[in-house]
Amino acid sequence: SLGVMLKTKDKDLKQIAMAATIPAFLVGITEPAIYGVNLKYKKPMYGVMAGGFVGGIVAGILGAKAYEMGYSNILALPIFGKTVLAAVAGIIVTIVVAAVVTYLLGIDTSKEDAKLTVTEPVRQVVPDDAILAIADGELVPLEKVNDEVFAQKLMGDGIAFKPTSDF
C-alpha cells in the first residue's frame, strides 16, 4: 500500500493507501492493506510477494531468529534478541522492495473505474426453531460410504450425505 500511495495521483486512493500503510507498519494490522488496496488492484500484491521473498532471504542470510512467539509489528522486535538487527534489515528490505515493485508495476484501476454492482443476498424467512440444511442432498447409509473406516463404523455410528447442489 506504500507503493500505491507513492504511485497514484488519485487523491482518494492515496488517502486510502496511506490509511492502510500506517497500521500495517506500526501495529501489524494488515487487513486494510491486503483487502482494501493490494488485492483490490491486484498488481500491488505482486509487490508484497516480492518484498516478502527478498526480505525473508535477507533476514535468513543475516541469521534473524525469533526467540519468543510474538505479534508481527515493530513493537515485537525484542523477540529477536541478539539478532534484532538482522530482523530490522529484513523488514526494511521487505518494505522497500514491496514499494518499489508496486511502484514499477503500477496500479490496475481499469476495473475499478467501472462502478461495481452489488448483488442482493438471497433472503428467506424461516421460523427461529427451523432446522436448515446448508445444501441439498440425499441421506446415504454409512455402510455404503466409499471409505472403509466409516463404512465399517470404526469411528462409531453415523450418517452420510451425498450433496446434489452447492447450496
Secondary structure, 3 states (H helix, E strand, C coil): CHHHHHHCCCHHHHHHHHHHHHHHHHHCCCHHHHHHHHHHHCHHHHHHHHHHHHHHHHHHHHCCCCCCCCCCCHHHHHHHHHHHHHHHHHHHHHHHHHHHHHHHHCCCCHHHHCCCCCCCCCCCCCCCCCCCCCCCEEEECHHHCCCHHHHCCCCCCCCEEEECCCC
